[in-house]
């Protein structure tokens, strides 16, 4: 199952830079494309607000 970004996202962009497959893009908040996400968890450990969850 792909990771997702909750509404506690502060749009800092830290996760986008750490995604090895480019699954994260900017919108009102950042979003993860579930079809591209490989469930590696790199984004989750980078998020300063804990807004990313499996």
C-alpha positions in Angstrom: 0.0 0.0 0.0 1.3 3.4 -0.9 2.2 6.1 1.6 -0.1 9.1 1.9 0.3 12.7 3.1 -2.2 13.9 5.7 -3.5 17.4 6.2 -0.9 18.2 8.8 1.5 18.7 5.8 3.1 22.2 6.0 4.3 22.0 2.3 8.0 22.3 3.1 9.0 20.0 0.3 11.5 17.9 2.2 9.7 14.7 1.2 9.6 15.5 -2.5 13.4 15.8 -2.7 13.9 12.4 -0.9 11.5 10.3 -3.1 13.7 8.1 -5.2 11.0 7.5 -7.8 9.4 11.0 -8.0 6.1 9.9 -6.7 5.5 13.2 -4.7 4.3 16.4 -6.2 3.1 19.7 -5.0 -0.5 20.7 -4.8 -2.3 22.6 -2.0 -0.3 20.2 0.1 2.1 17.6 -1.2 0.6 14.4 -2.6 1.9 10.9 -3.3 1.0 9.1 -6.5 0.0 5.7 -5.3 0.8 4.1 -8.7 4.4 5.4 -8.6 5.1 4.9 -4.8 7.3 1.9 -4.1 6.6 1.9 -0.3 10.3 2.6 0.6 9.5 5.0 3.5 12.2 7.6 2.6 9.6 10.3 2.7 8.1 9.3 6.0 11.4 9.6 7.9 12.1 13.0 6.3 8.8 14.7 7.2 9.2 17.2 10.1 5.6 17.1 11.1 4.9 13.4 10.8 2.3 14.0 8.0 3.2 11.0 6.0 1.9 7.6 6.9 1.6 4.1 5.4 
